[in-house]
Amino acid sequence: FKLFDDFAARYPGRFMNVGVAEATMAGVAAGLALEGKKPFIYSIVPFATLRCYEQIRNDVCYHEADVTVVGVGGGYSYGPNGPTHHGREDIAVMRALPNMTIVCPGDPAETEAAVHALARHRGPAYLRLGRAGEPAVHPGPVTLSIGQSLELRAGKDVVLLATGNMLATAVRVGDLLAERGLACRVLSMPTVKPLDVVTVDGALASGAVVATLEEHSLIGGFGSAVAERIAESG
């Protein structure tokens, strides 16, 4: 789709199209990383994660190679393309990998900040994006640190923890609850792994109703990460 033509023209030698060969893409990236480069690999979510899962596991994660996997189309972003293109299990399987960091920005401002944060990051990482056209939720640029949340609204009755492209929905839900007299705290949780356990613990300790929002299977995703924290912390 010529998505990277401009980048390839501006930065000769820094773009490589390996064709429809995701396993090769992950292996090449691992080799480049082990030689001191910092590769970003990119495809639709299920192809960037599931089709080359063994290579990400063995070549990237086990060697702690400095590779960032970029998946576009989290959740049902590619809805009309059917289940082959749906990203419903990717957070779960990537969370299971050793040394893997997972970042799911909630809007364009968070995405830009996440790219810069991951450029500074060292080690395997997964950047999960929507498809395109997600609404801007933050009014301007944000500062994003891996492992930390971002507060959009304050409130004491309900706490909404949102990751990825559910952030705009979380804000709308907060508005609806406010109309019913409930003060709703809205938090963006762009990092699923490592989880911001300090914020999760604080939300649970506040006495408010806590809910998680994500576009993913109930099994193994962001909600599971929060539930695991609850179980482990007692």
C-alpha positions as CSV (number, residue, x, y, z in Angstrom):
1,F,0.0,0.0,0.0
2,K,3.1,2.2,-0.4
3,L,2.8,3.2,3.2
4,F,6.6,3.6,3.7
5,D,7.6,4.9,0.2
6,D,8.3,8.4,1.6
7,F,10.3,7.0,4.5
8,A,12.3,4.8,2.2
9,A,13.1,7.8,-0.1
10,R,14.1,10.0,2.8
11,Y,16.3,7.4,4.5
12,P,18.0,5.2,1.9
13,G,19.2,1.9,3.4
14,R,17.0,2.1,6.5
15,F,13.9,0.4,5.1
16,M,13.6,-3.2,4.1
17,N,10.5,-5.0,2.6
18,V,10.9,-8.7,3.1
19,G,7.6,-9.5,1.3
20,V,4.8,-11.6,2.7
21,A,7.3,-13.4,5.0
22,E,6.7,-12.4,8.6
23,A,8.9,-15.1,10.1
24,T,11.8,-13.9,7.9
25,M,11.0,-10.4,9.0
26,A,11.3,-11.3,12.7
27,G,14.5,-13.3,12.1
28,V,16.1,-10.5,10.0
29,A,15.2,-8.0,12.7
30,A,16.8,-10.1,15.4
31,G,20.0,-10.4,13.5
32,L,20.1,-6.7,12.9
33,A,19.5,-6.0,16.6
34,L,22.3,-8.4,17.6
35,E,24.6,-6.4,15.3
36,G,23.7,-3.2,17.1
37,K,20.8,-1.8,15.1
38,K,17.4,-1.0,16.4
39,P,14.8,-2.4,14.0
40,F,11.1,-1.8,14.1
41,I,9.0,-4.5,12.3
42,Y,5.5,-3.8,11.1
43,S,2.4,-5.6,9.9
44,I,-1.3,-6.2,10.7
45,V,-1.6,-7.4,14.3
46,P,-2.2,-11.1,13.8
47,F,0.5,-11.3,11.1
48,A,3.0,-9.4,13.2
49,T,2.5,-11.5,16.3
50,L,0.9,-14.9,15.6
51,R,2.4,-15.8,12.2
52,C,6.0,-15.3,13.4
53,Y,5.4,-16.0,17.1
54,E,8.1,-18.7,17.3
55,Q,10.7,-16.3,15.8
56,I,9.8,-13.5,18.2
57,R,10.0,-16.0,21.1
58,N,13.3,-17.7,20.1
59,D,15.2,-15.1,18.1
60,V,14.1,-11.9,19.8
61,C,12.9,-12.5,23.4
62,Y,15.3,-15.3,24.4
63,H,18.2,-13.1,23.3
64,E,16.7,-9.9,24.7
65,A,17.2,-8.4,21.2
66,D,16.3,-4.8,20.8
67,V,13.4,-5.3,18.4
68,T,10.1,-3.4,18.4
69,V,7.2,-5.3,16.9
70,V,4.5,-2.9,15.6
71,G,1.1,-4.3,15.0
72,V,-1.7,-2.3,13.4
73,G,-5.4,-3.1,13.7
74,G,-5.8,-4.1,17.3
75,G,-9.1,-5.6,18.2
76,Y,-11.7,-5.4,15.5
77,S,-10.2,-2.5,13.6
78,Y,-10.1,-4.7,10.5
79,G,-13.7,-5.9,11.1
80,P,-14.9,-6.4,7.5
81,N,-11.8,-8.5,6.7
82,G,-13.0,-11.3,9.0
83,P,-11.4,-13.2,11.9
84,T,-8.1,-13.8,10.0
85,H,-7.4,-10.0,10.4
86,H,-8.9,-9.6,13.9
87,G,-6.4,-8.9,16.8
88,R,-8.2,-10.5,19.8
89,E,-5.4,-12.7,21.3
90,D,-2.3,-10.7,20.7
91,I,-1.9,-9.0,24.1
92,A,-2.3,-12.4,25.8
93,V,0.3,-14.2,23.7
94,M,2.8,-11.4,23.8
95,R,2.4,-11.0,27.6
96,A,3.5,-14.6,27.9
97,L,6.8,-14.0,26.3
98,P,9.9,-13.3,28.5
99,N,11.5,-9.9,28.4
100,M,8.6,-8.5,26.3
101,T,7.3,-4.9,26.9
102,I,3.8,-4.2,25.7
103,V,2.6,-0.6,24.8
104,C,-1.0,0.1,23.6
105,P,-1.4,3.9,23.1
106,G,-4.9,5.2,23.3
107,D,-4.9,8.1,20.7
108,P,-2.5,9.8,18.2
109,A,-0.8,11.9,20.9
110,E,0.0,8.8,23.0
111,T,1.1,7.0,19.8
112,E,3.6,9.6,19.0
113,A,4.9,9.7,22.6
114,A,5.0,5.8,22.6
115,V,7.2,5.7,19.5
116,H,9.7,8.1,21.1
117,A,9.6,6.1,24.4
118,L,10.2,2.8,22.6
119,A,13.1,4.4,20.6
120,R,14.8,5.0,23.9
121,H,13.8,1.6,25.3
122,R,16.2,-1.3,25.1
123,G,14.9,-4.9,24.6
124,P,11.9,-6.6,23.0
125,A,8.8,-4.5,22.7
126,Y,5.3,-4.7,21.2
127,L,3.6,-1.6,20.0
128,R,-0.2,-2.2,19.4
129,L,-2.0,0.4,17.3
130,G,-5.5,0.9,15.9
131,R,-6.0,1.0,12.2
132,A,-6.1,4.8,11.5
133,G,-8.4,7.6,12.2
134,E,-8.8,7.0,16.0
135,P,-10.0,10.3,17.6
136,A,-7.7,12.6,19.5
137,V,-8.5,12.3,23.2
138,H,-5.7,14.3,24.7
139,P,-5.9,18.1,23.9
140,G,-2.2,18.2,23.0
141,P,1.1,16.4,23.2
142,V,1.7,14.1,26.2
143,T,4.7,12.7,28.0
144,L,4.6,9.0,28.1
145,S,6.9,6.8,30.3
146,I,6.8,3.1,29.9
147,G,5.1,1.5,32.9
148,Q,3.1,4.6,33.9
149,S,-0.5,5.6,33.5
150,L,-2.0,8.9,32.4
151,E,-5.0,10.5,34.2
152,L,-7.6,12.2,32.0
153,R,-10.4,12.8,34.6
154,A,-10.6,12.8,38.3
155,G,-13.4,11.2,40.3
156,K,-14.1,9.2,43.5
157,D,-17.0,6.9,42.6
158,V,-15.8,5.0,39.6
159,V,-12.4,4.3,38.1
160,L,-12.1,3.4,34.5
161,L,-8.8,1.9,33.4
162,A,-8.6,1.9,29.6
163,T,-5.9,0.6,27.3
164,G,-5.5,1.1,23.5
165,N,-8.2,2.3,21.3
166,M,-10.9,2.0,24.0
167,L,-9.7,5.3,25.5
168,A,-12.2,7.5,23.7
169,T,-15.0,5.1,24.8
170,A,-13.8,5.4,28.4
171,V,-14.1,9.1,28.2
172,R,-17.7,8.9,26.8
173,V,-18.6,6.4,29.5
174,G,-17.3,8.8,32.1
175,D,-19.5,11.6,30.7
176,L,-22.5,9.3,30.8
177,L,-21.8,8.4,34.4
178,A,-21.4,12.0,35.3
179,E,-24.9,12.7,34.0
180,R,-26.1,10.2,36.5
181,G,-24.3,11.9,39.4
182,L,-21.2,9.6,39.5
183,A,-17.8,11.2,39.7
184,C,-15.7,9.1,37.3
185,R,-11.9,8.9,37.2
186,V,-10.6,8.0,33.8
187,L,-7.1,6.6,33.4
188,S,-5.2,5.7,30.3
189,M,-3.0,2.6,30.8
190,P,-0.8,2.6,27.7
191,T,1.6,0.1,29.1
192,V,0.1,-3.4,29.7
193,K,3.5,-5.0,30.5
194,P,5.0,-3.9,32.9
195,L,1.7,-2.9,34.4
196,D,1.4,0.3,36.5
197,V,0.7,-1.6,39.7
198,V,1.0,1.5,41.9
199,T,-2.0,3.1,40.0
200,V,-4.0,-0.2,40.0
201,D,-3.4,-0.6,43.8
202,G,-4.4,2.9,44.4
203,A,-7.6,2.5,42.4
204,L,-8.5,-0.6,44.3
205,A,-7.7,1.0,47.7
206,S,-9.9,4.1,46.9
207,G,-13.1,2.2,47.5
208,A,-14.4,3.1,44.0
209,V,-15.9,0.7,41.5
210,V,-13.0,-0.3,39.2
211,A,-13.6,-1.4,35.6
212,T,-11.1,-2.2,32.7
213,L,-11.8,-1.5,29.0
214,E,-9.9,-3.1,26.2
215,E,-10.6,-4.4,22.7
216,H,-9.3,-7.9,23.2
217,S,-10.4,-11.3,24.4
218,L,-11.3,-11.5,28.1
219,I,-8.6,-14.2,28.4
220,G,-5.0,-13.0,29.0
221,G,-5.4,-9.3,28.1
222,F,-5.3,-6.1,30.1
223,G,-8.2,-7.1,32.3
224,S,-6.4,-10.3,33.1
225,A,-3.2,-8.4,34.0
226,V,-5.2,-6.3,36.5
227,A,-7.0,-9.3,37.9
228,E,-3.6,-11.1,38.4
229,R,-2.4,-8.0,40.3
230,I,-5.4,-8.2,42.5
231,A,-4.9,-11.9,43.2
232,E,-1.1,-11.5,43.9
233,S,-1.5,-8.5,46.1
234,G,-4.3,-10.0,48.2
